Structures are given as structure tokens and as C-alpha cells.
């Protein structure tokens, strides 16, 4: 099973962004980002689209989905 929170955090770290940076740039609260990264809740698809666009990756990449 994919650890979505781990994937979200990975992409943030790869882009060298803090939670506050992402909050400032996307309008998504750092509290929500932290909760998602820690696996407490899952973001809805609208937020996933915002994050994928922000990190300049696909939705599949954002959640760690690989194709065979």
C-alpha cells in the first residue's frame, strides 16, 4: 500500500520547500499540509491537483503511483 503522506512530503522536500513556503505559494494551510504528510487525513482531489501543479508533476507522481 502506498503511504500517501510520505509521498507528499517527499515531493515537498525534493523541491526544497518548507510547509510555510507551500502555504504561502498555494494558499493551503500548513496545518492541513502537515496533517496530510503525517497520514492523519487524506487531501481531497482539488488539493492534490493544486499540489501536483505546484510541484510540476502528475497526480500519479504526487501519490507515488508507478506504472508497470
Order of alpha helices (4+ residues) and beta strands (2+ residues): alpha-alpha-alpha-alpha-alpha
